[in-house]
Amino acid sequence: MVELQAPQLDSVFHALGDATRRRMLRDLAGRERTVTQLAAPFEISLAAASKHIKVLENAGLIRREIRGRTHLCRLDPGPLATAHQWLGVYERFWTERLDVLEQLLRKEAPPVSPARDKGDDQ
């Protein structure tokens, strides 16, 4: 099901591959922001911020609304849920492998002797 959305998934992971865009998404998780507000924490021009925002829009991660001359951006979490679902396959893979490793280590580990009382040393 998730694999049928491969082009969107590719664009989501591309968008998430940049630290500036990840920070913008984190900021948008709190509330909607203007382009100027999204650009403020970075030493980048508004044009550069707009390019980052366009990548996030193309991935479907944000929605932009124009109110007069103000561009308001808000998070659209749907594509993140799709990416999380895709990653879940690998989470299950590694969880199963680590569970098997834990079982093997427990079988091979020597029995642990009970701790001696401090008074036994004297």
C-alpha positions in Angstrom: 0.0 0.0 0.0 2.7 2.5 0.9 4.9 1.4 -2.0 2.2 2.6 -4.4 2.9 6.1 -3.2 6.6 5.9 -4.0 6.9 9.3 -5.8 5.4 11.1 -2.8 7.5 9.1 -0.4 10.6 10.0 -2.4 9.7 13.7 -2.2 9.0 13.5 1.6 12.4 11.9 2.3 14.1 14.4 0.0 12.5 17.2 1.9 13.4 15.7 5.3 17.0 15.3 4.1 17.8 18.9 4.8 18.3 20.2 8.4 16.8 23.6 7.6 13.6 22.1 6.3 13.3 19.7 9.3 13.6 22.7 11.6 11.0 24.5 9.7 8.6 21.6 10.0 9.3 21.4 13.8 8.5 25.1 14.1 5.3 24.6 12.1 4.3 21.7 14.4 3.6 24.4 17.1 1.5 26.7 15.0 1.2 28.3 11.5 3.9 30.8 10.6 4.7 33.3 7.9 7.6 32.8 5.5 9.5 35.6 7.4 8.9 33.8 10.7 10.2 30.5 9.2 13.3 32.2 7.8 14.1 34.1 11.0 16.1 31.4 12.9 18.4 31.0 9.9 21.0 33.2 8.3 19.3 32.9 4.9 17.5 35.3 2.5 13.7 35.2 2.1 14.3 33.8 -1.4 16.3 30.9 0.0 13.6 30.3 2.7 11.0 30.3 -0.1 12.9 27.6 -2.0 13.0 25.4 1.1 9.3 26.1 1.7 8.6 25.1 -2.0 10.3 21.8 -1.5 8.2 21.2 1.6 5.0 22.1 -0.3 5.9 19.8 -3.2 6.3 17.0 -0.7 2.8 17.8 0.7 4.3 18.4 4.1 3.0 22.0 4.4 0.1 24.1 3.0 0.5 27.7 2.2 -2.3 30.2 2.4 -2.0 33.7 1.0 -3.8 36.5 2.9 -3.1 39.7 1.2 0.7 40.0 1.0 1.2 37.5 3.8 2.0 33.9 3.1 1.0 31.7 6.0 2.3 28.1 6.2 0.9 25.3 8.2 2.0 21.7 8.7 0.2 18.9 6.9 1.1 15.7 8.8 -0.4 13.2 6.4 2.8 12.5 4.3 4.7 12.2 7.6 2.4 9.4 8.6 3.0 7.6 5.3 6.8 7.9 5.8 6.4 6.6 9.4 4.4 3.7 8.1 7.1 2.9 5.6 9.8 3.1 8.3 7.7 0.9 10.5 8.6 -2.1 8.3 12.2 -1.6 9.2 11.5 -1.0 12.8 9.8 -4.4 13.0 12.7 -5.9 11.2 15.3 -4.6 13.6 13.1 -5.3 16.7 12.8 -8.9 15.7 16.5 -9.2 15.1 17.4 -7.6 18.4 14.9 -9.9 20.2 16.7 -12.9 18.7 20.1 -11.5 19.7 18.9 -10.9 23.3 17.6 -14.5 23.5 21.0 -15.9 22.2 22.9 -13.7 24.7 20.8 -14.9 27.6 21.4 -18.5 26.7 25.2 -18.1 26.4 25.7 -15.8 29.4 27.1 -17.5 32.5 24.8 -17.5 35.5 25.1 -14.5 37.7 26.1 -15.2 41.3 24.2 -13.3 44.0 26.0 -10.2 45.2 28.0 -10.8 48.4 27.2 -8.8 51.5 29.8 -6.1 52.3 30.2 -7.8 55.7 31.6 -10.9 54.0 34.8 -9.2 53.0 35.9 -8.5 56.6 
